[in-house]
C-alpha cells in the first residue's frame, strides 16, 4: 500500500500578496495587481501590463534572510520556502526531506543585464551576475540556505514545471523514498520572457480575461508557490495537520506544436483523465477546477473543449486565478496548488475575474463570483505549456 | 532498482554509435573544446526540419532515434530527459538580438526553441508520443534525476518503456564563462587531458539516449542502483562510495570494471587516485577524454558501458590501468561533475 502524501503547509508570494494569508485575502476581495512594472526595466513598460511583485530584490532578500545578489527567482523561491518550511525546520530532525523546485528563467534577469558588457569586453566585471544562470543553480541556492539535502531537484517543462515537481514529490513520498517534500516552483519577470511572449503576440495590452470570448492574451506574472508534503510518520513527529492530500497526478504530451495546443486539447484531456483516474475517483467527483486559463485564444479554447470532453456536459465550478496573479510560468503549478489547498480547507471557490462574454466554441462558463461555505472535496488543477507538456493534479480532502 | 537498458544512442565528440566501428580508433586532438562529431542526420530527420534545429535539438533527436532503433521501438511510451544548460544556442540568439535591437523587431523562432523542454517536446512531436514527458535541469544530476524519474514511471506502468536521455550543448559563450569560473581549462591534447595535474577540465558536449524498461532480456544491461550525492570533499565522497557499496552488497573485488569519470581536474585527483587504488584488481576505464566534460556526461559514461559490454572488451585507449576485465558482470560507473557525484551499479 502506497504511503499518502499529505499537504500540511503552504508558502507563496505573488503580485497579490507576500504570503498565503495575503494572497487569500486578495482572492477573496477581488484585488489584483496587474499594471505597469516598477522593478522590471523594459522598453514595453508603458504598453504591456504585468503582475509584478512590488518589492525590490533587496527587500525580498531581507524578507528571506538571504543574499540580495541572488537572481530574483531564487529570492522569490526563498521567501515562499521560508513561509512553508519554517514551522518544521527545527523539528524535522532525522526525517528524509526533499526539495523539488521548478523554474524556466533561471538567473536570466541578471544575465540579460550584463550581456552587452560580456559581448563587448569578453568578460563581466561582476561574475556573480552569471554564475547562477542555470535553472538548477536557483534550486541549489535555496536548498543550501534551508539545509535540505536528502533529495534536491529542478524540473523545467515551461508552464507545467512546478505541477511536475509536485507530482514527482508525491511519487517519492508514496514510494517511501522520502518522509517530507517541499514542492513547487518560482519564476521572476525578465525582459527575456516578456519579449519572447511578445513576439508570439499573446500578451494582453490590458488586464487579461481568461475564458472570455473576446480575450486578447495573457499577462505575465512572477512569484513562487510551494506545498509541504508529509507522510504519516513525518506528520506525527512534526505535529502537523493535513490540509488535503495529493491524490492524483498525470503528465501527458500534446505532441502537436512547440508552443500551441491542439484544437481539441488532446494532451489536456489525457492529463485530466489520467490524474482523475489515479485519484481513484470519477470526473463527477471533482468539486472545482483551477484552470490553466491563461487568457490566450488558443489555450482557453483547447482547455475548454478538453474539459467539455472529460466532464461530458457536467462541468464543475472552474476558474482561472491567473486573472489575479498573471501567468507566473514555472511557478504557476505551485501557486495554484496553494490556491487549491486553500479552496479545500476553507470551502471557497475564487472567481474568474473580468469575465463578460460566453465563448462561442465552448459550452460552459467559469465561476465569476466568489463562492463560500461550500464543501470542496476534490480539486483538479491544470498546468499546460510549451513543448506540449500537459500536467494535471488532483487535491483531495483528507 | 530494476531498470533494463534495451538500446543506446550516442552522439559525442568521439562520434556516434550507429555503426559497429565506434571507437575502434582512438581520437586525437589538441584543442580547448571537444565538439560533437555529428552524424549525417538524414536517416533520422527530414531536411526541412533539420534546418531549423539547434545543435541540442538535433543531437537529442538523432541520439534518441539511434537508441529507439537499437531497441526496436518506433514510439516510446514516455520520456525523461536531463539537460543542465538547455538550449543555449537559441537562448543566446534571442538574448543577443533583444539586447542589440533594444527589445524591438524581434522574431519568435529562437525564443520558442529556447525553453529547456524543447528537445523533449520535439521528440514527442516527431514520434507522435502523447506519454509522460519530463525534463530535469538540475546541474550535474540532471541525467541521474531523469533516470530516477524513469524508475518512478515504470513502477506505475510496469509494461511500458521509457526513453531516457542526457543532452548538453557547448557554445562559445558558455565556454568563455566556464573558463572564467574555472570549470574548463585552456587547450589540451589527447595525451595531456587525463595525465596532467592542472585545475579545470576539457569542455565537451553530447547527447546520449537509452530505451529502458522493467523486463530483462538477452543483451540488456541491468541498472541495479544509482547513488547520488553532493559531497564537498574527498573524505565525504569516499564515504558515499562506501555507503553505496554496502547498500548494493558489493565488495571491492566483486567489481569487474570501473567506468571512471576522472577528467584530469587536479581538484578531483585525490578521489580518483583512491578509486584506482581501491579497485586495483579490477579493470578501470576512462571516458572523459572522449566526450570532454559536461554536466550530463554521465549519460555518455553509461552509453560507453553499454558499448563495452556489447563488444565484450574495453577499447585499449580507454584503459587507465592497462587491465582488461576478466568478466563483465559487475560494473561500477563513478561520475563527478563539480561536487555532483553519482555512482551506478550495472550488471550485464
Interface residues (C-beta under 8 A of the other chain):
Chain A: X42 X43 X44 X104 X108 X111 X112 X115 X116 X118 X119 X122 X123 X124 X127 X130 X131 X133 X134 X135 X136 X137 X139 X140 X149 X152 X153 X154 X155 X156 X157 X158 X164 X168 X171 X172 X175 X191 X192 X195 X196 X198 X199 X200 X250 X251 X252 X253 X254 X255 X256 X257 X258 X259 X266 X267 X270 X385 X386 X387 X388 X389
Chain B: X84 X85 X86 X94 X95 X96 X98 X99 X100 X102 X103 X104 X106 X107 X108 X111 X112 X113 X114 X115 X116 X117 X118 X120 X121 X122 X124 X125 X127 X128 X129 X130 X131 X132 X133 X134 X135 X136 X137 X138 X139 X141 X142 X145 X149 X152 X155 X156 X173 X176 X177 X180 X181 X230
